[in-house]
Amino acid sequence: MKKGNIIYSTNKDFKNQIDCEEEYAYLDKTQYVLSICYEKKGRSGKGVTIIKDFQGNPEILDSLSKEIKTSLGIGGSVKKGEIILQGRIQEKVMKFLNSKNYKTKKVGG
């Protein structure tokens, strides 16, 4: 993604977008708990397992999603900071994430 640089601003409180991104520090995977839930609502009766509350780097989220899908042989996607996986596979996902040293909790049914 190409970003433009600000050459000059008259706003004395202006912060460059690139500087703001560098200030934001992502949490380590041991500092947060991933919620694993199952949902059917609004999906034409097809259930999905959703991994929520990821607070790390979005690039790591994408690679984690790919690892899970490859390891379990299932389909899925990443949307709005959540990993959405096809089927009711909370236990398998929790086992996989725990092996990668992520903290997890099962939410809902």
C-alpha positions as CSV (number, residue, x, y, z in Angstrom):
1,M,0.0,0.0,0.0
2,K,1.5,3.3,-1.1
3,K,1.2,6.2,1.3
4,G,1.7,9.9,0.6
5,N,3.9,12.1,2.7
6,I,2.8,15.4,4.1
7,I,5.2,18.1,3.1
8,Y,3.9,21.0,5.2
9,S,0.9,21.6,7.5
10,T,-0.2,24.8,9.3
11,N,-1.8,22.8,12.0
12,K,0.5,22.9,15.0
13,D,-1.2,19.8,16.6
14,F,-0.9,17.8,13.4
15,K,0.5,14.3,13.7
16,N,1.7,12.5,10.6
17,Q,-0.3,9.3,9.9
18,I,3.0,7.3,9.6
19,D,4.1,8.5,13.0
20,C,0.8,7.5,14.5
21,E,1.1,3.9,13.1
22,E,4.5,3.5,14.6
23,E,3.3,4.6,18.0
24,Y,0.5,1.9,18.1
25,A,1.9,-1.2,19.6
26,Y,0.2,-4.5,19.1
27,L,-0.3,-6.8,22.1
28,D,1.6,-10.0,22.4
29,K,-0.5,-13.2,22.0
30,T,-0.1,-14.0,25.7
31,Q,-1.7,-10.7,26.7
32,Y,-5.2,-11.3,25.4
33,V,-7.8,-14.1,25.2
34,L,-9.4,-15.2,21.9
35,S,-13.1,-15.9,22.0
36,I,-14.2,-18.9,20.0
37,C,-18.0,-18.9,19.2
38,Y,-20.4,-20.7,16.9
39,E,-23.1,-18.8,15.0
40,K,-25.9,-19.6,12.5
41,K,-27.7,-16.3,12.6
42,G,-28.0,-14.5,9.3
43,R,-26.1,-17.2,7.4
44,S,-29.0,-19.1,5.8
45,G,-28.8,-21.8,8.4
46,K,-25.2,-22.6,7.8
47,G,-23.1,-22.5,11.0
48,V,-19.7,-20.9,11.3
49,T,-17.0,-20.8,14.0
50,I,-15.8,-17.3,14.7
51,I,-12.5,-16.3,16.4
52,K,-12.9,-12.9,18.0
53,D,-10.9,-10.4,20.1
54,F,-7.6,-10.7,18.2
55,Q,-5.5,-7.7,19.3
56,G,-2.3,-8.4,17.4
57,N,-0.9,-7.3,14.1
58,P,-3.4,-7.7,11.2
59,E,-0.7,-9.4,9.1
60,I,-0.4,-12.1,11.8
61,L,-4.2,-12.5,11.9
62,D,-4.1,-13.3,8.1
63,S,-1.3,-15.8,8.5
64,L,-2.9,-17.4,11.5
65,S,-6.2,-17.8,9.5
66,K,-4.3,-19.5,6.7
67,E,-2.5,-21.8,9.1
68,I,-5.8,-22.9,10.7
69,K,-7.6,-23.4,7.3
70,T,-4.6,-25.5,6.0
71,S,-4.2,-27.5,9.1
72,L,-7.9,-28.4,9.6
73,G,-8.7,-28.6,5.8
74,I,-11.6,-26.1,6.0
75,G,-12.7,-22.9,4.3
76,G,-13.0,-19.5,5.9
77,S,-12.2,-15.8,5.7
78,V,-11.0,-12.8,7.7
79,K,-13.4,-10.0,8.1
80,K,-13.4,-7.0,10.4
81,G,-10.6,-8.4,12.6
82,E,-12.3,-11.8,13.0
83,I,-11.5,-15.2,11.5
84,I,-14.7,-16.9,10.2
85,L,-14.4,-20.7,9.6
86,Q,-17.0,-23.0,8.1
87,G,-18.6,-25.5,10.4
88,R,-18.9,-26.3,14.1
89,I,-15.2,-26.9,15.0
90,Q,-14.7,-24.9,18.2
91,E,-12.8,-27.7,20.0
92,K,-10.4,-28.3,17.1
93,V,-9.7,-24.6,16.7
94,M,-9.1,-24.2,20.5
95,K,-6.7,-27.1,20.5
96,F,-4.8,-25.7,17.5
97,L,-4.6,-22.2,19.0
98,N,-3.5,-23.5,22.4
99,S,-0.7,-25.4,20.6
100,K,0.4,-22.0,19.2
101,N,0.4,-20.5,22.8
102,Y,-2.8,-18.5,22.3
103,K,-5.2,-18.2,25.3
104,T,-8.7,-19.2,24.3
105,K,-12.2,-19.4,25.7
106,K,-15.3,-20.9,24.3
107,V,-18.3,-18.5,24.1
108,G,-21.8,-19.6,23.7
109,G,-23.0,-23.1,22.6
